Amino acid sequence: MKRRRLIGMLSLGLILVAALPLAAEDQVERTCLKCKVKGLVGAMRAGDVDRSMSFLAEDFELRDVAGDQRIDHEAMPEVLRWNAALNSKLTFSDLEWEGDTVRGLFTETNDLLDLLGIESRRFKIEFQFSGDLIRQQVLDVMPSDGPSMEKALEPFLEWASASRADDLQTIYPDGRWVYRASTADRWIELVRDWRADSEVASSGPTDPAP
């Protein structure tokens, strides 16, 4: 009887020991901050605004590295809808996790960049966490081989100022971006109109038929 009881206790002990690595791995997976960043990127790529917001703390702030532009938690759903309307796709590499911070290199493509002749934009992004939620996201735009956003916009802004001033004021008031899905759609329409006008102008007058 004692032997059977001893065998039973040993078996129970082995089961508990065998379960420990699984429980530990499960805990690591739940608290992996790199996994949280990957989850956010996946939700953004899918255009899932609610899931994307679930990764952000209530006091979340998105800002550029210079601190010139800041977007708070309340404004983020519209920013995410803007990204979805533009079919924005974000990819990452070299993710590093240290303490409550994850850093990495990110590349963005979207329909507006494509229309402006920009293949992609590259960023260094730092995610600072509070617990398992992102409290702050800091973007640093990296130099690219192609034209900068500002340079690519110049001919469009010149055309729009002369031909579509009211529309331009709606989507880009006083040189400020307005992050809404409807505004993203209007950007695409106007840039397409600009490209169409530019192509007509560059083709020159057609020779009359003999």
C-alpha positions in Angstrom: 0.0 0.0 0.0 2.8 2.4 0.9 4.6 1.5 -2.2 1.5 2.2 -4.3 1.0 5.5 -2.5 4.7 6.4 -3.1 4.4 5.5 -6.8 1.3 7.6 -7.1 3.0 10.6 -5.4 6.0 10.2 -7.7 3.7 10.1 -10.8 1.9 13.2 -9.6 5.2 14.9 -9.1 6.4 14.0 -12.6 3.2 15.3 -14.1 3.6 18.6 -12.3 7.2 18.9 -13.3 6.3 18.1 -16.9 3.6 20.8 -16.9 6.0 23.6 -15.5 7.8 24.3 -18.8 4.5 24.6 -20.7 3.1 27.0 -18.1 6.4 29.0 -18.2 6.3 29.2 -22.0 2.7 30.2 -21.9 3.5 33.0 -19.5 6.4 34.2 -21.6 4.1 34.3 -24.7 1.6 36.4 -22.9 4.1 38.9 -21.7 6.4 39.0 -24.7 6.5 42.7 -25.7 7.9 41.9 -29.2 4.8 39.7 -29.7 2.6 42.6 -28.8 4.3 44.8 -31.4 3.9 42.0 -34.0 0.2 41.7 -33.0 -0.3 45.5 -33.5 1.4 45.4 -36.9 -0.8 42.4 -38.0 -4.0 44.2 -36.9 -3.0 47.3 -38.7 -2.2 45.4 -41.9 -5.7 43.8 -41.7 -7.3 47.2 -41.2 -8.8 46.0 -37.9 -9.1 49.3 -35.9 -10.7 47.7 -32.8 -7.9 45.1 -32.5 -5.2 47.7 -33.1 -6.6 49.9 -30.4 -6.6 47.0 -27.9 -2.8 47.1 -27.9 -2.7 50.8 -26.8 -2.9 52.2 -23.2 -5.5 54.8 -22.4 -2.7 57.5 -22.1 -1.1 56.4 -25.4 0.7 59.0 -27.5 2.1 58.8 -31.0 4.8 61.4 -31.7 7.7 62.1 -34.0 11.2 62.1 -32.6 11.4 65.9 -32.6 8.1 66.2 -30.7 6.6 68.4 -33.4 3.6 66.1 -34.0 1.6 64.4 -31.3 -1.5 62.2 -31.6 -3.3 60.9 -28.5 -5.4 57.8 -27.8 -8.7 59.6 -28.7 -7.4 60.5 -32.2 -5.8 57.1 -33.0 -9.0 55.4 -34.4 -9.2 58.0 -37.2 -5.5 57.6 -37.9 -5.9 53.9 -38.2 -8.9 54.3 -40.5 -6.8 56.7 -42.6 -4.1 54.0 -42.9 -6.7 51.4 -43.8 -8.3 53.7 -46.5 -4.8 54.1 -48.1 -4.2 50.3 -48.0 -1.2 51.0 -45.8 1.2 48.1 -45.2 3.8 48.1 -42.5 6.7 45.6 -42.4 9.4 45.4 -39.8 12.9 44.1 -39.2 15.5 44.0 -36.4 13.1 44.1 -33.5 14.9 44.6 -30.2 13.3 44.2 -26.8 14.9 45.7 -23.7 13.0 46.3 -20.5 9.7 48.0 -21.3 10.8 49.2 -24.7 10.8 47.5 -28.2 12.6 49.1 -31.1 12.8 48.2 -34.8 13.1 49.3 -38.4 9.8 49.7 -40.2 8.9 50.2 -43.9 5.5 51.6 -45.0 3.9 51.4 -48.4 0.4 52.8 -49.3 -1.6 54.0 -52.3 -0.8 57.7 -51.7 2.9 57.1 -51.6 2.7 55.1 -54.8 0.8 57.8 -56.6 3.3 60.4 -55.5 6.2 58.3 -56.9 7.5 57.2 -53.5 8.3 53.5 -53.3 8.2 53.3 -49.5 9.0 55.3 -46.3 11.3 53.9 -43.7 11.2 54.6 -39.9 12.9 53.8 -36.7 10.1 53.2 -34.3 10.3 52.9 -30.5 7.4 51.4 -28.5 7.4 52.1 -24.8 5.1 49.9 -22.8 3.2 50.3 -19.6 2.6 46.7 -18.5 1.6 44.9 -21.7 0.0 47.9 -23.4 1.8 50.5 -25.5 2.1 53.8 -23.8 4.1 55.7 -26.3 5.2 55.2 -30.0 8.0 57.4 -31.2 8.7 57.7 -35.0 12.0 58.8 -36.6 11.8 59.1 -40.4 14.9 57.7 -42.1 16.5 59.1 -45.3 15.5 57.2 -48.4 17.0 56.7 -51.9 14.0 58.4 -53.5 12.3 61.8 -53.0 11.2 62.8 -49.6 7.5 63.2 -48.9 7.9 67.0 -48.9 9.7 67.0 -52.2 7.2 64.7 -53.8 4.3 66.8 -52.7 5.7 70.1 -54.1 4.4 69.8 -57.7 1.0 68.5 -56.5 0.6 71.3 -54.0 1.5 73.9 -56.7 -1.2 72.4 -59.0 -3.8 72.0 -56.3 -3.2 75.6 -55.1 -3.9 76.9 -58.5 -6.7 74.5 -59.7 -8.3 73.0 -56.6 -7.7 75.4 -53.8 -10.9 74.7 -51.9 -10.4 71.0 -52.0 -6.7 71.4 -50.9 -7.8 73.5 -47.9 -10.2 70.7 -46.9 -7.6 67.9 -46.9 -4.5 69.9 -46.1 -5.5 73.0 -44.1 -2.6 75.4 -43.6 -0.2 72.5 -44.5 -1.5 70.2 -41.9 -2.5 66.5 -42.4 -6.1 65.7 -41.5 -6.2 62.0 -40.6 -9.6 60.7 -41.5 -10.7 57.9 -43.9 -12.8 60.4 -46.0 -9.8 62.7 -46.2 -7.6 59.8 -47.4 -10.1 59.0 -50.1 -10.1 62.7 -51.2 -6.3 62.7 -51.3 -6.3 59.8 -53.7 -8.9 61.4 -55.9 -7.0 64.7 -56.1 -3.6 63.2 -56.7 -5.0 61.1 -59.5 -6.5 64.2 -61.0 -3.2 65.9 -60.8 -1.4 63.0 -62.4 -3.9 62.9 -65.2 -3.6 66.7 -65.8 0.2 66.4 -65.8 0.2 63.6 -68.3 -2.1 65.6 -70.6 0.2 68.6 -70.3 3.3 66.7 -70.9 1.9 65.0 -74.1 1.6 68.5 -75.7 -0.9 69.5 -78.3 -2.0 66.9 -80.8 -1.5 67.5 -84.5 -4.7 68.1 -86.4 -5.8 65.4 -88.8 -4.9 66.0 -92.4 
